[in-house]
Amino acid sequence: MIELTVVDAFTDTPFTGNPAAVVLLPHYPDDGWLARVAAEMNLSETAFAVERADGDHDLRWFTPTTEVDLCGHATLATAHVLGGSGRFHTRSGLLVCRRGAGIIEMDFPLDVVEPRPPAALGLDLRGAGAVAAARGRTDHLLVVERASWVASYRPDLEAIAALGSRALIVTAPADTPGVDFVSRVFAPAVGVAEDPVTGSAHCTLAAYWSARTGRSTMTGYQASARGGTVQVRALGDRVVLGGQAVTVSEVRMHVEVPPAVTSA
C-alpha cells in the first residue's frame, strides 16, 4: 500500500491554488510505475520523494503523461508535507525550501529569457495589444497590455502544443492593488491544458518583470479558474518563490511499491 498526500499549493484556501500529489517512497522503482501512479492521480503533477542518508531528498515530478525537469507547486507541496522545509536533489539541481514569514520560500534558478517578436509565435492575438514575446529554457512567454485580456484569453491548445516548448506563459501588468503582474500558463505538450498555478513559470516571469520594472521583489497572481499567488524575489541568477499550502486529502492506493531499479 502507498499513501499520497494531496496539497493545494500557492494558497491557504482548499480547492484553490494548484493541487499536487506527494508520495514519500523508500526508493525509486521503475519509471513506468511512477508514470502510472501519476496518470492515476491525473493532477498536473505528482511528486515522488526519496530520503537520502544525509536527510536530504531526491525529488522527481510527473504530469499525467511525462516527467518534467522542474515543478514549483509540487516542490512547495512536498516541503509542506515534510513540515515546511527541505533540500531536494532534482533534474534542475539542488532546490532548498525554508519556512518564511507565514509562507514557504523556495530557492530556484532564475530563467533569463531571449526576446522574440510576438508574431513569431504564430498565434491569434487579436485584441491582445501584444507588447513582447520571449523564449526561456523550457517555455515561451507572451506579454500583453491588459490583465483583462489575459483573464479572457481562449487558447488554441493545438497551436500552443506546436510551439515546441513545454508551455506558453501569458502575462500582463496587474490591475488590482497588491499584485504586480498576472499570468496564465498553458502546457498541452505535457498533458496539462491549463496549469492552475505554476511555480516554475515564475522563474521566467521574475526574470522578465524584474528587468522591465527594475524591482527585484514582486507579487504575481496566476489568473486561472482556481487562482493562486506567488511571491518572487530575484537574486542574481536565482529567484526565491514564496507561497502557502494546505493539505486537502490523503489517498491510499492498494498497490505495493516495486523493487528499486538497479543498474546492470
C-alpha positions in Angstrom: 0.0 0.0 0.0 1.2 3.5 -0.8 -0.1 6.7 0.7 -0.3 10.0 -1.2 -1.0 13.5 0.3 -2.9 15.9 -2.0 -1.8 19.5 -1.3 -3.2 22.7 -2.7 -0.2 24.9 -3.3 0.2 28.7 -3.6 -3.0 29.2 -1.5 -4.2 28.9 2.1 -7.8 28.0 1.0 -8.8 24.5 0.0 -9.9 23.9 -3.6 -7.9 26.9 -4.9 -4.3 27.1 -5.9 -2.7 24.2 -7.7 -3.2 20.6 -6.4 -0.2 18.2 -6.3 0.0 14.7 -5.0 3.1 13.9 -2.9 4.4 10.4 -2.4 7.2 9.6 0.0 8.9 6.5 -1.2 11.6 4.2 0.4 13.3 4.0 -3.1 12.6 4.7 -6.7 11.0 1.8 -8.6 11.0 1.8 -12.4 9.9 4.9 -14.3 6.8 3.2 -15.8 5.4 2.5 -12.3 5.9 6.2 -11.4 4.2 7.3 -14.6 1.2 5.0 -14.0 0.7 6.4 -10.4 0.8 10.0 -11.8 -1.6 9.1 -14.6 -4.0 7.5 -12.0 -3.9 10.7 -9.9 -4.4 12.8 -13.0 -3.2 16.0 -11.4 -0.9 18.5 -13.2 2.0 17.0 -11.1 2.7 14.1 -8.8 5.9 14.4 -6.8 7.9 11.4 -5.7 10.5 12.0 -2.9 13.1 9.5 -1.6 15.0 10.4 1.6 18.8 10.3 1.4 21.1 9.1 4.1 22.0 12.7 5.0 18.4 13.7 5.4 18.1 15.5 2.0 15.6 14.1 -0.5 15.8 13.1 -4.2 12.7 14.6 -5.9 11.0 13.9 -9.2 7.9 15.2 -10.8 5.5 13.6 -13.3 2.5 15.1 -15.1 -0.2 12.6 -16.2 1.9 12.0 -19.4 5.6 12.8 -18.8 8.4 13.5 -16.3 9.4 17.2 -16.1 12.6 18.9 -15.2 11.2 21.5 -12.8 8.0 22.0 -10.9 7.4 24.7 -8.3 4.0 23.9 -6.9 4.8 20.2 -6.3 8.1 21.2 -4.6 6.1 23.5 -2.4 3.6 20.7 -1.7 6.5 18.3 -0.8 8.1 20.8 1.5 4.7 21.3 3.2 4.3 17.6 3.7 7.8 17.5 5.3 7.0 20.3 7.7 7.8 23.3 5.7 11.5 22.9 4.7 13.7 20.5 2.8 16.7 20.1 0.5 15.8 18.5 -2.8 18.1 17.0 -5.4 16.4 17.2 -8.8 17.0 17.4 -12.5 17.3 21.1 -12.1 19.9 20.9 -9.4 19.6 21.5 -5.6 16.4 23.2 -4.6 16.2 24.5 -1.0 12.9 25.2 0.8 12.7 27.1 4.1 9.9 28.4 6.3 9.4 32.2 5.8 7.0 34.6 7.4 3.8 32.7 7.0 5.0 31.1 3.7 7.4 28.5 2.4 10.3 30.0 0.4 11.9 28.1 -2.4 15.3 28.8 -3.9 15.0 28.2 -7.7 17.1 29.0 -10.8 16.1 32.3 -12.5 15.2 31.8 -16.1 16.6 34.6 -18.2 14.6 34.9 -21.5 15.6 35.6 -25.1 13.4 38.2 -26.8 11.4 37.3 -29.9 8.8 39.1 -31.9 5.2 38.2 -30.8 4.3 37.4 -34.4 6.9 34.6 -34.4 4.6 32.6 -32.1 2.1 32.2 -34.9 -0.9 32.6 -32.5 -4.1 34.5 -33.0 -3.5 37.6 -30.8 -6.3 39.8 -32.0 -7.1 42.4 -29.4 -4.1 41.5 -27.2 -2.0 44.6 -27.8 1.0 42.3 -27.6 4.0 44.0 -26.2 6.7 41.4 -26.3 7.5 37.7 -26.6 10.4 35.7 -25.5 11.7 32.1 -25.0 13.1 30.8 -21.8 14.7 27.4 -21.0 11.5 25.5 -21.4 8.7 27.9 -22.0 7.5 30.7 -24.4 6.5 34.0 -22.8 3.9 36.4 -24.3 3.5 39.8 -22.7 0.3 41.8 -23.4 -1.0 45.2 -22.3 -4.1 44.3 -20.2 -4.8 41.9 -17.4 -8.3 41.6 -18.6 -7.1 40.1 -21.9 -5.1 37.5 -20.0 -8.2 36.6 -18.0 -10.4 36.2 -21.0 -7.9 34.6 -23.4 -9.2 31.4 -25.1 -6.1 29.5 -26.1 -5.6 27.4 -29.3 -4.1 24.4 -27.5 -3.1 22.7 -30.7 -1.2 25.8 -31.9 0.4 26.1 -28.4 1.5 22.5 -28.4 3.1 23.1 -31.8 5.4 25.8 -30.4 7.9 23.2 -29.4 8.1 24.3 -25.8 6.8 22.9 -22.5 4.3 25.7 -22.1 3.1 29.2 -23.1 3.1 31.8 -20.3 0.8 34.8 -21.0 1.3 37.8 -18.7 0.4 41.4 -18.3 0.7 44.2 -15.6 -1.8 43.7 -12.9 -4.8 46.0 -12.5 -5.6 45.2 -8.8 -3.9 46.5 -5.7 -1.2 44.4 -4.1 -0.4 42.5 -7.3 2.4 43.4 -9.8 1.6 41.1 -12.7 -0.9 38.4 -13.7 -0.3 35.3 -15.7 -1.9 32.1 -17.1 0.1 29.0 -18.2 -0.9 26.5 -20.9 1.1 23.3 -21.3 -0.8 20.9 -23.7 2.5 19.4 -24.9 3.0 17.8 -21.5 -0.6 16.8 -20.9 -1.8 19.9 -19.0 -4.2 22.1 -20.9 -4.0 24.9 -18.3 -2.0 24.8 -15.1 -3.7 26.4 -12.2 -0.6 28.0 -10.6 2.9 27.3 -11.9 5.9 27.9 -9.7 8.5 27.2 -12.4 6.9 29.7 -14.8 7.5 32.3 -12.1 11.2 31.7 -12.6 10.7 33.1 -16.1 8.2 35.8 -15.0 10.5 37.0 -12.3 13.3 37.4 -14.8 11.1 39.4 -17.3 9.3 41.6 -14.8 12.4 42.4 -12.7 14.3 43.5 -15.8 11.3 45.6 -17.0 10.4 47.3 -13.7 13.8 47.4 -12.1 12.3 45.8 -9.0 13.5 42.5 -7.5 10.6 41.8 -5.2 7.1 41.4 -6.6 3.8 39.6 -6.3 2.4 37.5 -9.1 -1.2 36.3 -9.4 -2.0 33.4 -11.7 -5.5 34.1 -13.0 -6.7 30.5 -13.7 -10.1 29.4 -12.6 -8.6 28.2 -9.3 -6.1 31.1 -8.9 -3.1 31.5 -6.7 -0.5 33.9 -5.5 3.3 33.6 -5.9 5.8 35.9 -4.2 9.0 36.4 -6.2 12.4 37.8 -5.2 15.1 37.9 -7.9 18.6 37.4 -6.6 21.3 37.3 -9.3 20.9 34.0 -11.2 18.4 32.7 -8.6 14.8 33.5 -7.6 13.1 32.9 -4.3 9.5 31.8 -4.8 7.2 32.1 -1.8 3.7 30.7 -1.2 1.4 29.0 1.2 0.0 25.4 1.0 -2.8 23.4 2.6 -3.4 19.7 2.8 -6.8 18.7 1.4 -6.8 14.9 1.3 -4.9 11.7 1.9 -5.1 8.9 -0.6 -4.3 5.2 -0.2 -3.5 3.0 -3.2 -3.8 -0.7 -2.5 -0.6 -1.5 -4.5 2.9 -2.4 -3.4 5.9 -0.4 -4.3 8.0 -2.5 -6.7 11.7 -3.2 -6.0 14.3 -0.5 -6.6 15.7 -0.2 -10.0 19.3 -1.4 -10.0 21.9 -0.7 -12.7 23.3 -3.6 -14.7 
